[in-house]
Amino acid sequence: MLVVDDDEVIRQLIAVNLTLEGFEVATAVDGQDCLDRVTETSPDVITLDVMMPRLDGWVTATLLRKNPLTSRIKVVLITARAQEDDKSRGREIGVDAYLTKPFDPAEMIRVVRDLAGAPHSAFD
């Protein structure tokens, strides 16, 4: 897992929840950091904020999809941008899931598990 968010509190919230579910988690502070770290971490799934400095989530997701080395990584946009236009843009880019903030950690875990092909716990 690679968790990308410029807000440290949200980044840690996502990372802790996923770690408690048994995922190996790395973090990045923005889109450029994500692109710099993605090949060394080889994540199955990336959670990606949209509104970030340097390189936003839209551009980051687009670049991940265009690169043959990263095009198959599952991408979950987690963002405060909840307009239908934003969701449509995510679909056009080819992201795999779109969650809006504030998000339910249990739903986020379910989405990530589904995308990663991980087994569900008895509590799901």
Secondary structure, DSSP 8 states (H G I E B T S, - for coil): -EEE-S-HHHHHHHHHHHHHTT---EEESSHHHHHHHHHHH--SEEEE-SS-SSS-HHHHHHHHHHSTTTTTSEEEEEES---HHHHHHHHHHT-SEEEESS--HHHHHHHHHHHHT----TT-
